[in-house]
Amino acid sequence: MPGRFSDIIVIGAGPNGLACATRLAQKGRRVTLLEAEAAPGGGARALPDLAPGYRSPALAHLIWQFDPRAEAAMDLSRHGLEWAAQGIPTTVLSPDGPLTIRGGLAEGPDAGAWATLYQRMLCFAGALEPFRRMTPPRLAKDNSWGQLAKNLLKLRALGTHDFRELLRVLLINAHDVAQDELTDPRLRAALCFDATLGAWAGPRSPNTLILWLDRLAGQIGGQRASLGMPKGGMPALAAAMARAAEAAGVTLRQGARVARIVTDGERVSGVTLADGGELRADLVISAIGPKSTLLDLVGPRALDAGLVTRLRHQKSRGGAAKLHLALSAAPDFGTDLHARMILAGDEHEVESAFNPVKYGEVPERPVMEILLPSAFDPGHAPEGGHVLSATVQFAPHDPKIGRDEARAAMLEASLARLEAAAPGIRRMIVRADLLMPYDIERQFGMAGGNWHHGELTVEQMLFLRPIPQLSRYATPIRGLWLTGAGTHPGGMSGAAGWNTAGAVLEARQ
Amino acid sequence: MIPQRHYEKPLRETPFHPRTAPLNRLQNWGAWAGYMTPSCYGDSAMEHTGIRNTATLYDISPMIKYRIRGPEAADYLNRLTLRDAARLPVGAVHYTAWTDDAGQVMDDGTLFRLGADDFRLCCQERHLPWLLDSAWGFDVTIGDETDRIAGLALQGPVSATVLAAAGFDVSALKPFRLATFPLSAGEVTISRTGFTGDLGYELWTTPEDALVLWDHLMAHGAPLGLVPTGTDAVMLARTEAGFLTTNLDFIPAQQALREDRTRSPLELGLGWMIAWDKGPFTGRRALMAEREGKTSRWALVGLDIPGNVSAEGSILYHGKRREAGFVTAACWSPTLKRNIAIAHVAAKYADCRDLWVEIYALRELQYHKLMLPVTKTERPFFAPDRRRATPPGRF
């Protein structure tokens, strides 16, 4: 069986690349995992030098979901993963006073309505979840019909009433559901914010509720829809995954930036590194994003023009900026800092923050998700100090004014908003750092600065992700596969990496 | 408000219109890519006789023409088209075609290499979006120069003689080569190409010099038998030559509404032009799979049919019963005195054995159904030695 046990190269040691490499190595394949940066993690890696003594995660600061198959197989607790906090509550900061949500439990007058809505959505998310664990179905031949039928039956098993309700809300926008089901503007804000977190969409944009369902579909350690922060932050999770990968036999090479995927147009034969080195392999799996992989590393010449055009036109606009503040003291948000805080007074604020971004402008009142990793895990900041990590929405990926001007305007708008919520915070700032979507694109290689390496929207989901021709992880170039957030089901749960490894193993048998 | 009156003249006039219009005795015009050109000036049979016996002028200005320039123009065309553009010498022309990702033909056309980094692609349909999309990642510029180039096809055994009389020495010009000559204040490029399968040339100049060229050729050519010809006669000649016409002999993949209407080059008998070894090109993977898996669904064949009734639009049957294909072009050839047809047959009937054609023959208002056996025959049906002879014969 020539070639069967030859080397496999995986490009990109983010959570999906790590999960994929681990599964392949556990199946006896010789896997080399190439990471361009000095540390693994991708979107989960650490931000360098915020200020002396201050450490912050660069992009992701919380984990919403970890693919249970990868979690079980990688056994991360054995590789040093500890949790600083699990089941982290969400607090909505509002002029009406803060409101705290713990899963289905909410404070305030809508507590009952929230519990009902949350349970229903959790139930729908659970019925949809199995689709995350399979290679997307095709409209044509070669389907895994058994798995597909099982998943569809599970959906139908919701019962007529619930199934009809699921079909009603599946493609609805988050804003309508918030208005229909809730009266408390803080809960509406939470729903609308979470449905559009990381998306290039406002809560009134079509098909936004499904993004919330996708978020609720995840789990960590058997806990569904739970938010967790590893001890040492997300970079510690990446480090534990890297150790698990190495324990499985993966060779991890850091600082190895791939400059080119070598192909004769038919088959892949290896990669060329930026330092000039060459690695040969007849199987290459790239986790760095479909666009970067095919348009940049392979290049259009080896690909058909129609595929290249379709991939170029795939939507990949980042709408989220990442703010990091090194603080000299604890800010006063009027609430317990052991929470994920959402700074959005009501659903309209979320929509209003998106409006200017449609036109390449910076919002005056952005909304944000704030986390103080130092509140959970003191190692993040010097004694008495704090580090604030916030996802600020929405930010233009291609601003009309210059990029530096847009960044400055976005920072000022964010700090003004924070100052109003936590008076005095500006005076505590030791150092502020803001990554706009184009900074994220440059530093992390994510097309358009979009977290998912291509927007996660209904028209780019499942068998449409990233584009129909590439939806089953294989590419037209034999031996070259795609994985990562840009492929089904998106995100950094490791599910895409696990699925890809399965598809590769199946194809090679 | 500026009055919008474009609808009163839905078709544009070519640069030769001031000459072709008065000659068009029947005012029989056809639409071609948004322009009007004569279908027949007065007698298609006489015009066809001109193509095969003297010389004819045919206005080909509406042909779609793209200019492709840049240091990577040859690389670009190799990715776009089936043949190896890098091996096309400067000053030469080749017949080529291109496909979509699925290896289905989008169009065929002629590629002119005007300079090392300078090409012109002539074709039937418009393709600018596809050409521009294909250019992503290549250092090339692409422009539509359809209305900036006036074209005349000078075809027929006497065409070289006409050019000599007009002062253009093309005696050394081989088939599929081109040369440039001064004309008035400008110049004319003459390529030894055509759509008739006969000795012939195509002349390219600017719209400004178009009438000068026409008058000059007519002044020197008319005494030698040069006559204008319309599209009807040219289509008869091209059928005799066995040439394909887009949207008559195949539906371009990008226009096909029905999934099974598209054709691969292998299914259109164009497999010979695929340069498999030149490196990747759009459609290569699909075509390789088709070739290796022997999954071609159709074969394009030339047929001989008994009798003299044209089989245009007829259906082919295997064993007189099972539908096996259909005719896309057919004529009783005045030149060959044969009844010929170009047809698509399902791949399993490609050998054409026990194949029959059902022809509805109109005889004095009444159709008679004929079921005639067909014989597979070589294309081109008509290929006289004079089309290739260099120096060209003087008649």
Interface residues (C-beta under 8 A of the other chain):
Chain A: D264 G265 E266 L295 G299 P300 R301 A302 L303 D304 A305 G306 L307 V308 T309 R312 Q469 P476
Chain B: D75 R79 L80 D100 D101 W130 D133 S134 W136 G137 F138 G279 P280 T282 G283 R284 R285 M288
